[in-house]
Amino acid sequence: MTPASIEPHYFAADDGTRLAWHEVGEGRAVVLIHGYLSDARTNWIRFGHAAAIAARGFRVVMPDLRAHGSSDKPHDPARYPPDVLAGDGHALMRHLGLTDYDLGGYSLGARTVCRMLATGAAPRRVVFSGMGLDGLTDVARRAGHFRHVLTNLGRHERGSPAWMTEAFLKTTGGDPVALLAILDTFVATPRAVIEAFDEPALVVNGATDHDNGSAAALADALPHARYTEVPGNHMSAVTRPELGEAIADFLAG
């Protein structure tokens, strides 16, 4: 099966927004959520992570967050209430009838996983990747950067972090209006709530990725976590096979 052959499926969120998910493999379900400005294909399928995990006996379910990928990208601010991404995740679980599953995410996907845990999700195992403790407890930490990028498209200095973010946006064909609205949905999770998450967890991060604070500190805050580093920074770690291998090893262990 090639990445291009993994076609999206669709379901309706609680507010009627049409959302997409992709899946590959058979076996125990693991739901993997992509990062901001990205999509399931870019984060999980393109570089072989989904295939590597599926090869270990998993059904890999990969939603496209609202305003991303093949999901609807509404411009109505009413479609972007606080914690809507976590709500969409719960809606997908109900749609698929998943009650025994694993759950993971990269960057915004990891934050969405955190919010799903805080609002009742009960997976067997959890993966936080591309995420540090500050990125969960202080959601404004990076929102200002993205707001600046999206409101000044075409005016960033070549080679700057903002220019690099805009370049990535172009590769995924993102909708700036819808993506700006996503920034208003972010909800912080207090450290005390994170410290109460009881699931076995993997925190896996690029060795030079500090975009969302310290991943090691996140692993320390979680009561049953292991910390693993893979090569790369926040943008490049997702291109490395070590990321998918680390997740597969943890889930299959």
N, C-alpha and C positions, 0 to 999 in steps of 0.2 A: 504494500500500500504506500503510495506516495503522498507527501503533504497536500498536494493539490486535490487528491481524491477524498480527503476528509471534509465532506460537505457539512454545512451547518444545519442544525435542527432548530426549531423555534417553539417558544411557549409564551404565554402572556403573564407579565408581572401582575402584582396585585392591583395596580392602577391601569392595567390594560396595555402598557407599553410592550411592544414585541421585542423579546430578547432571544439571543441566539446562544447555542452551545454546540461544541464539537466533541466527538468522542472516538476513542480507538482502544482496541483490546477487549479482553474478556476476563472476568474474575471479580475480585473484590473492588468496589468502586473507590476511587480517589478523585476528589474534586480539586482542581488546580485553577487558581484565579490569577489573571495576568496583572501587569502594572499599568499605571497611568500613561495615557497616550498610546499604549500598545494594544495588543489583542491576542487571542489565543494562538493564532497561527505564528505570530512573531515571537511570543514568549515561550511557547511550549512545543509547537509542532516543527517550525522551520529548522531548528538546530538539533532535532532528534531526541529531545528530552522525553516527550510523550511516548515515542517508540521504545526508548530504553526502559521506561517504567512499565509499559504494557508487556514488554518481553519477559518481565518478572512475574507475570500472572495477574495484572491489574486491568480493570476497566477505567481508563483515564477520561474523566469528564471535564471539559474545559469551557466554561462560559465566556462569552464576550460581555463585559460590563455594559450597562446602558451608556450611550454616547460613544461607544467604541466598537470597532470591528463590524460585524454583520448585524449587530443590534440596532434598534431604533435610536435616533439622535434628536430627540425633541428639543425645541427651543423654548418651550413654555416653562418658566421658572417653577411652576407648581409641580412639575415632574421631578424636581430635585430637592425634596425635603431632607432634613438631617437623617443620616443612617439609611438612606434609600438603598445603597448598595448591599448592605447586610440584609435588608428586607428582600431584595431580589435573590440573594443567595438562598435564603430560607424558602422562597417561592420555588426555586429550581429543585431543591431537595424534595419538596412536597410533590412537584410535578413528576419527578422521576421515582417517587416512592422510596427514597433512600432513608433507611434508619440505621444501617450499620455501614460505616464508610470512614475514610480518612479525608483530611482537608488540608490544603496548603495554598500558599500564594506568594507572589513576588511583588515587593514594593507596595503599591496601593493594594494589590491582591492580598498581601500579608496583613495590611491594616484592615481590610475587609474581613479576613479570617478572624482577626482579633475581635472585631465588632460582632461577628456572628457568634463567637464563643461567649461574649459578654451578654448576648441577647438569647441565649438558650441552645445553641448548637452543641451537640455532644458526639464528636467524632472519636474514633478509636485512637488515632494518632494525628499529630498536627505538624505542619511544616511552615516555618517563617523564613522566607528568603528575601534578600535585598532589603532588610529591615533591621533597624536598631531600636533600642528602648525609647529614645527621644521621638522617633517617628510615630510612635503609638500614643505617647503621653502628651505630645505637643504637636498637634496637627497643623498649626500655622507655620511650623518650622520651614517647610518647603513651598507652601501654598503661595507665598509672595513671589517667589522665583517664577513659578508657572504662570501666575497672573501677569507678571511683567512680560514674559515671553509671548503670551497669547494676545496681549493688548498692544504689542509693538512689533507685529510680524513684518519682516522685511527691513527692519531698522537695526538689527543687532550686529555688533562688530564681528567680522568673520573670525572664526576660531574661538570665540568666547563661549562660556557655558550656555548662555542664552541662545547663541547661534547654533550650537550643537543640538540643543533641545528642539529648536525649530526645524533643523534638518531631519531629526528623527520623526517629528510630526508629519513632515512631507512624505516620508517613506510609508507611513501607515494611513495616509489620506484622512487624517483626523479633521473633525468639524470644530473649529475654534469656539464657536458660540456655545455649543453643547458641552464642550470640555471645560470652558470657563464655569458653567453652571455646576459641574461636578465638584469644583472646589468648595462650593457652599454646602455640600453634603457631609463634609468630614466631621467626625465626632471623636474627641479624645477619649482615651481609656485610662483611668487612674491606675497608678502603679499597684495599688492594693488589689485592684481587680485582676490585673495581670498575674500577680503573685498567687492568686487563688486558682488559676487554671491548673487542673489536675492531670491533664492528658500528657502522655509521653510526647515530647516535642523535639524537633530538629530545628536548630537555627543555623542556616547555611548562608554565607555571605562572601562576596568578593573580597580578596585580601586587602585591596586598596579602595574599597567602597565605604565611604564615610557619609554618604548623602543623607542618611536617616539616623545618624548617631551611631552609637556603639552596639554592634550585634552581640558582642561578648557580654555587654551589660544586660541585654535582653535575655540571653541564655542564663545569666546569673539570677535574674529576677523570676524566671519560670522555675517551678519546683522540680520538674522532671525533664530537663532539657539537656541535649548535647549540642556542642558548638563545633561547626566544621567550616573551614575556609576553603574556597576554591580560587583559582586564578582570576584576576580581572578587577575592574571597577564596577560601578553601578550599571553602566551601559554594556560593558564587554563581558561580564560574567555570564550573562544569558546566552552568549554565543559559544561557551565552552562546554564540552561534553561532561566535564567533571560535575557540573551542576546537576544534570539529570542523573548521573551515576550516584551522587551522594543521596539524592532523594530516593532513588530506587533501592539503594542499600538499606536505608533507614526503614522504609515501608515494608520491605521484605524480611527484615531482621527479626 
